[in-house]
Amino acid sequence: MRLRVEFTTEPFDLDEAPAHAVAAREVIEAADLDAVDVGPFGNTAEGGAEPVLAAVDALLRKSLAAGATRVSLQVNVIGEGDQK
């Protein structure tokens, strides 16, 4: 099974990436995922179910510990033809 996760962390700071956003980005970039797109207003990553779920767990734990007050995420099951 392949999954796509889309997520944001808050509070936002347009001048400088907050520690919680940096922590989330580091988790996703270090994970064994096939496709990662990190941006200022939203982030996506795709991969097999186990690596995505492990990354989501670490992302939640580390971004909350780094000061996130809200983490919004959506996880979708995708087929091979659904990749962006």
Buried (B, 14 or more C-beta within 10 A) or exposed (E): EBBBBBBBBBEEEEEEBBBBBBBBBBBBEEBEBEEBEBEEEEBBBBBBEEBBBBBBEBBBEBBBEBBBEEBEBEBEEBEEEEEE
